[in-house]
């Protein structure tokens, strides 16, 4: 099989009932199959699939491995040229998959692509987790072409060009199986959140490209597992982001980056306290505690990543602070960050 669309499910029977029909309608052909990987759900997801989709391939995992390791386990059993990691709360559109695969076929230097992601609940707006391509600033804070921090833009066609990005969203990530495997896949210790950014960092650093192809459009509900204000989500985002930085950041900017990053995170924690979000502030503290506990394990991982990197700085990494731009310079849109609304990608990748 050339392409496998893999939907990771955990207790998502209602989401499967709602969104699986569109995926099957717009994806199945002689070169593509759709597979559900089930993280040992305790609801009636598996029974629903057996009853309503008896011919649909289902991989049943032995426990809830989380997003990252769940996909790793599932993809070990799939032998396709391309795999698409697709969230169970995504509605697809006609031609969404062909646009991605056609682009990959024409560009062998590209390891992964994402479509344009719009919000399912407000279909004229971009969706928080991906929009029209992902980036990070120099201190590791992610943002998107179409979403700066919590401000999500309306999609007016302003970001319909194909561009290289720093990261492609895990909500809908089309990647060559070979690149996925050679880069080490998603980091299973992350469990969930930031794992796709970490993977894309490794791909970029090793000379492979990650792209956004807005001709492909899908709609994402978002927050189906954990909503944005959930303290556990806050914890995972902070902890995993710190681990990602530690794993990948070049040595020559290591200390300066972490010094300023810690300062910003202290301010974030204080802001949460002042707003009465005690649990979220505690989540930030817990994230730092566990980051320090886990860091020794990642020393050899960091060493390997730096050894395999073919470039020091990645052209698609934003060189400034997105926090300063947002809070002090009033920049609320992706286009406002750059002259003519885009990054200069002409910098050497060597």
C-alpha positions in Angstrom: 0.0 0.0 0.0 1.4 3.4 -0.9 -0.4 5.4 1.8 -2.0 4.6 5.1 -4.2 7.1 7.0 -3.8 6.1 10.7 -6.4 7.3 13.2 -5.3 6.9 16.8 -8.3 6.3 19.1 -8.8 6.2 22.8 -12.4 6.2 24.1 -13.4 8.2 21.1 -16.5 6.2 19.9 -18.5 9.4 19.4 -15.7 11.0 17.4 -15.3 7.9 15.2 -19.1 7.9 14.6 -19.0 11.6 13.6 -15.8 11.9 11.6 -14.7 8.5 10.3 -17.3 8.6 7.4 -15.7 11.7 5.9 -12.2 10.2 6.2 -13.3 7.0 4.4 -15.3 8.9 1.8 -12.4 11.2 0.9 -9.4 8.9 1.4 -10.0 5.3 0.3 -8.7 4.3 -3.1 -6.6 1.5 -4.6 -3.4 3.2 -3.3 -4.6 4.2 0.2 -6.2 2.5 3.2 -7.5 3.8 6.5 -6.5 2.1 9.7 -7.7 2.8 13.3 -5.1 2.2 16.0 -6.9 1.7 19.3 -5.1 2.6 22.6 -7.0 -0.1 24.5 -10.2 1.9 24.8 -12.5 1.1 27.7 -15.6 2.5 25.9 -17.4 0.7 23.1 -15.1 2.0 20.3 -13.9 -1.5 19.3 -17.4 -2.9 19.2 -18.6 0.1 17.2 -15.9 -0.5 14.6 -16.6 -4.3 14.4 -20.3 -3.7 14.0 -20.3 -0.8 11.5 -16.9 -1.2 9.8 -16.2 -4.9 9.8 -13.7 -4.6 6.9 -11.8 -1.7 8.4 -8.3 -2.6 9.6 -8.0 -2.1 13.4 -4.8 -2.3 15.4 -5.6 -2.9 19.1 -2.8 -1.9 21.4 -2.3 -3.6 24.8 -2.7 -0.4 26.9 -3.1 3.4 26.5 0.3 4.3 25.3 -0.6 8.0 24.7 -0.4 9.8 21.4 3.3 9.6 20.8 4.1 5.9 21.7 0.7 4.9 20.5 1.6 5.9 17.0 5.0 4.4 17.3 3.5 1.1 18.2 1.0 1.2 15.4 3.3 2.3 12.7 5.7 -0.6 13.5 2.9 -2.8 12.0 2.4 -0.7 8.9 4.5 -0.9 5.8 3.5 2.0 3.5 5.5 4.6 1.7 3.5 7.4 3.3 1.7 7.4 6.6 -0.8 10.1 7.7 -1.2 10.7 11.4 -4.8 11.9 11.6 -6.7 12.9 14.8 -10.0 11.3 15.4 -11.7 14.7 15.6 -10.8 15.8 12.0 -13.2 16.3 9.2 -11.6 15.8 5.8 -12.6 17.4 2.4 -12.6 16.2 -1.2 -9.0 16.0 -2.5 -7.4 16.6 0.8 -5.2 13.6 0.7 -4.3 13.7 -3.0 -3.0 17.2 -2.7 -0.6 16.1 0.0 0.6 12.9 -1.7 1.0 14.6 -5.1 3.2 17.3 -3.5 5.4 14.7 -1.7 5.7 12.7 -4.9 7.1 15.8 -6.7 9.4 16.8 -3.9 11.6 14.0 -2.6 13.6 16.4 -0.4 10.4 16.9 1.7 9.9 14.6 4.6 6.5 15.7 5.9 3.6 18.0 5.0 0.5 19.3 6.6 -2.7 20.7 5.1 -4.4 24.0 6.0 -6.2 23.4 9.3 -9.4 25.2 9.9 -11.5 25.2 13.1 -14.5 22.8 12.9 -16.6 24.9 15.2 -15.8 28.2 13.3 -15.0 27.1 9.7 -13.9 30.6 8.6 -11.1 30.6 11.1 -7.8 28.7 11.4 -7.5 26.1 14.0 -5.2 26.6 17.0 -3.1 23.4 16.6 -1.6 23.9 13.2 -3.4 26.6 11.2 -1.4 27.0 8.0 1.9 25.8 9.3 3.9 25.8 12.5 6.9 27.7 13.8 8.9 28.3 17.0 10.7 31.3 18.2 14.3 31.3 19.5 13.2 30.3 23.0 11.1 27.3 21.9 7.6 28.9 22.1 5.4 27.7 19.2 3.1 29.7 17.0 1.5 29.3 13.6 0.9 31.0 10.3 -2.6 32.0 11.3 -2.3 31.8 15.1 -0.1 33.8 17.4 -0.3 32.6 21.0 -4.1 32.6 21.8 -5.1 34.9 18.9 -6.5 32.9 16.0 -6.9 34.6 12.6 -9.8 34.4 10.2 -8.8 32.5 7.0 -9.2 35.0 4.1 -6.8 33.2 1.8 -3.9 35.2 3.1 -1.8 32.1 3.8 -2.6 29.9 0.8 1.0 29.6 -0.5 3.1 26.5 0.0 6.0 27.3 2.3 8.6 25.5 4.4 7.6 25.4 8.1 9.4 24.5 11.3 6.7 22.0 12.3 3.7 20.3 10.9 0.8 19.6 13.2 0.2 16.1 14.6 -3.5 16.6 14.0 -2.9 15.8 10.4 0.7 14.9 9.6 1.6 13.2 6.3 5.2 11.8 6.5 7.4 9.4 4.7 7.6 6.2 6.7 11.3 6.0 6.0 11.9 9.5 7.4 9.7 8.8 10.4 11.7 5.7 11.2 15.2 7.1 10.5 14.5 10.2 12.7 13.4 7.9 15.6 9.6 8.6 15.4 7.7 10.4 18.1 9.2 10.6 21.6 7.1 8.1 23.6 8.2 9.7 26.9 6.3 12.9 25.9 3.0 10.9 26.0 1.2 13.8 24.3 1.8 17.4 23.2 4.9 18.8 21.5 6.0 15.5 20.1 5.4 16.5 16.5 7.4 19.7 16.9 10.3 17.6 18.4 10.1 15.2 15.4 10.0 18.0 12.9 13.0 19.7 14.6 15.0 16.5 14.1 13.9 16.3 10.4 14.8 19.9 9.7 18.2 19.6 11.5 19.1 16.6 9.4 18.5 18.5 6.1 15.0 17.3 5.4 12.1 19.7 4.7 8.7 20.1 6.3 6.1 22.0 4.3 2.5 23.3 4.5 0.3 22.6 1.5 -2.8 24.8 1.9 -4.5 23.4 -1.2 -5.4 20.5 1.1 -7.9 21.6 3.8 -9.3 19.8 6.8 -11.3 20.9 9.8 -10.2 20.1 13.4 -12.3 20.2 16.5 -9.3 20.4 18.9 -9.1 19.8 22.6 -10.9 16.5 22.2 -8.5 14.8 24.7 -7.6 17.8 26.9 -8.9 21.4 26.6 -6.6 24.3 26.5 -7.1 25.3 30.1 -6.6 21.9 31.6 -3.7 21.8 34.1 -2.5 18.5 32.8 -2.3 19.9 29.3 -0.4 22.9 30.7 2.0 20.5 32.5 2.7 18.4 29.4 3.2 21.4 27.2 5.7 23.0 29.5 7.6 19.8 30.4 7.7 18.5 26.8 8.7 21.8 25.4 11.6 22.0 27.8 12.7 18.5 27.0 12.5 19.3 23.3 14.7 22.3 23.8 17.2 20.3 25.7 17.3 17.5 23.1 17.8 19.7 20.1 19.2 23.2 20.8 22.8 23.8 19.6 25.4 23.9 22.3 26.6 27.4 21.5 23.3 29.0 22.3 22.3 26.5 25.0 22.9 28.6 28.2 21.7 31.9 26.8 18.5 30.4 25.5 17.6 28.5 28.7 18.5 31.5 30.9 15.9 33.7 29.1 13.5 30.9 28.8 13.4 30.3 32.5 12.9 34.0 33.1 9.9 34.0 30.7 8.4 30.9 32.4 8.7 32.5 35.9 6.8 35.4 34.6 4.2 33.1 33.1 3.8 31.3 36.4 3.4 34.5 38.4 0.8 35.7 35.9 -1.2 32.5 36.4 -1.0 33.0 40.2 -2.1 36.6 40.0 -5.1 35.5 37.9 -6.0 32.9 40.5 -5.1 29.9 38.3 -3.4 28.0 41.2 -3.5 24.6 39.6 -2.0 25.9 36.3 0.8 27.6 38.1 1.5 24.4 40.0 1.5 22.6 36.7 4.4 24.9 35.5 6.3 24.1 38.7 5.7 20.4 38.3 6.8 20.6 34.7 10.2 22.0 35.7 10.6 19.5 38.5 10.0 16.6 36.1 12.1 18.1 33.4 15.1 18.2 35.7 14.4 14.6 36.8 14.2 13.4 33.2 17.1 15.4 31.8 19.8 12.8 32.7 18.1 10.2 30.5 18.1 12.6 27.6 21.9 13.4 27.7 22.7 10.6 25.2 19.7 11.5 23.1 20.9 15.1 22.9 24.4 14.0 22.0 23.0 11.8 19.1 20.7 14.6 17.8 23.5 17.1 17.7 25.9 14.6 16.0 23.3 13.8 13.3 22.4 17.4 12.7 23.6 18.8 9.4 22.9 22.4 10.3 23.2 24.6 13.4 20.3 27.0 13.0 17.2 26.0 11.0 16.1 28.7 8.6 12.4 28.4 9.5 13.0 29.1 13.2 11.9 32.6 14.2 15.0 34.5 15.4 13.1 36.8 17.8 10.9 36.4 20.8 7.2 35.8 20.0 6.3 36.9 23.5 7.9 40.3 23.2 6.5 40.8 19.8 3.0 39.9 21.0 2.8 41.6 24.4 5.1 44.7 23.8 5.0 45.3 20.0 1.3 44.5 19.5 2.0 41.9 16.8 -1.1 39.7 16.7 -0.9 38.1 13.2 1.7 36.1 11.4 1.9 38.6 8.6 2.7 41.4 11.0 5.9 39.6 12.1 7.7 39.8 8.7 8.1 42.3 6.0 5.8 41.3 3.1 4.3 38.8 5.5 6.8 36.0 5.1 10.2 34.7 6.4 13.2 34.9 4.1 13.9 31.2 3.3 16.8 31.9 1.1 19.3 31.4 3.9 21.6 28.5 3.3 20.6 25.1 4.8 24.2 24.0 5.2 
